[in-house]
Amino acid sequence: MQEQIKTEIRSTYIEGLKTKADLYSLELVLYREQYPLWKTLQAGNRFWLQRDSIQSIAVKVFMKNRGILKMHPRKMPQDMEDSGERADDHE
């Protein structure tokens, strides 16, 4: 799952580069964490993100529930009236 997420992040990033879009707001991160470098890059007044600007992607997945959730069809109020059930019996 982690590898799939990394692949999707990288491919989305590369698609954004085609239209010069900073889809993950990397410029803002650079501005906050490395202001002098950001200021230098801004001086050129050009889109500076490149294919290799992201060198690594770290993904940590936490699965809260590994099982398949059982889905119970919810009865509509008009169906319950026909059977004599109350709506709050299924909440």
C-alpha positions as CSV (number, residue, x, y, z in Angstrom):
1,M,0.0,0.0,0.0
2,Q,2.8,2.4,0.9
3,E,4.5,1.8,-2.5
4,Q,1.2,2.5,-4.3
5,I,0.7,5.8,-2.5
6,K,4.3,6.8,-3.2
7,T,3.8,6.0,-6.9
8,E,0.6,8.1,-7.0
9,I,2.2,11.1,-5.3
10,R,5.1,11.0,-7.7
11,S,2.9,10.7,-10.8
12,T,0.6,13.5,-9.6
13,Y,3.6,15.7,-8.9
14,I,5.0,15.0,-12.4
15,E,1.6,15.8,-14.0
16,G,1.5,19.1,-12.1
17,L,5.0,20.0,-13.5
18,K,3.5,19.8,-17.1
19,T,1.3,22.8,-16.3
20,K,3.8,24.4,-13.9
21,A,1.5,23.7,-10.9
22,D,2.8,23.2,-7.4
23,L,0.1,20.7,-6.4
24,Y,1.6,19.9,-3.0
25,S,2.5,23.5,-2.0
26,L,6.2,22.7,-1.9
27,E,7.1,26.4,-2.4
28,L,5.2,27.2,0.8
29,V,7.2,24.5,2.7
30,L,10.5,25.9,1.3
31,Y,9.4,29.5,2.2
32,R,8.7,28.4,5.9
33,E,11.7,26.1,6.4
34,Q,14.4,27.5,4.2
35,Y,13.6,31.2,3.5
36,P,17.0,32.3,2.2
37,L,16.9,29.5,-0.5
38,W,13.3,30.4,-1.4
39,K,14.3,34.0,-1.8
40,T,17.2,33.1,-4.1
41,L,14.9,30.9,-6.2
42,Q,12.2,33.6,-6.4
43,A,14.8,36.1,-7.7
44,G,14.8,34.3,-11.0
45,N,11.0,34.8,-11.2
46,R,10.5,31.5,-13.0
47,F,8.9,28.1,-12.1
48,W,11.8,26.3,-10.4
49,L,10.3,22.9,-9.5
50,Q,11.9,20.1,-11.5
51,R,11.3,16.4,-11.9
52,D,14.1,15.7,-9.4
53,S,13.1,18.4,-6.9
54,I,11.5,15.6,-4.8
55,Q,14.3,13.2,-4.0
56,S,12.4,10.9,-1.7
57,I,8.8,10.3,-0.4
58,A,8.1,8.8,3.0
59,V,4.7,7.2,3.6
60,K,3.5,5.6,6.7
61,V,0.2,3.8,6.6
62,F,-1.9,3.0,9.7
63,M,-4.9,0.7,9.1
64,K,-7.5,1.1,11.8
65,N,-9.6,-1.8,10.7
66,R,-8.2,-4.6,8.5
67,G,-11.4,-6.6,8.1
68,I,-14.1,-6.0,5.6
69,L,-16.9,-3.9,7.1
70,K,-20.2,-5.6,6.8
71,M,-22.7,-3.4,5.1
72,H,-26.3,-3.7,6.2
73,P,-28.9,-2.2,3.8
74,R,-30.7,0.6,5.6
75,K,-34.4,0.4,5.6
76,M,-36.3,3.5,4.5
77,P,-39.0,4.9,6.8
78,Q,-41.7,4.0,4.3
79,D,-40.6,0.3,4.3
80,M,-40.7,0.3,8.1
81,E,-44.2,1.6,8.2
82,D,-45.4,-1.3,6.1
83,S,-43.7,-3.8,8.4
84,G,-44.6,-2.1,11.7
85,E,-41.0,-1.3,12.6
86,R,-39.8,2.0,14.0
87,A,-37.0,4.0,12.4
88,D,-35.0,4.2,15.6
89,D,-34.9,0.3,15.8
90,H,-32.1,0.5,13.1
91,E,-30.0,3.4,14.3
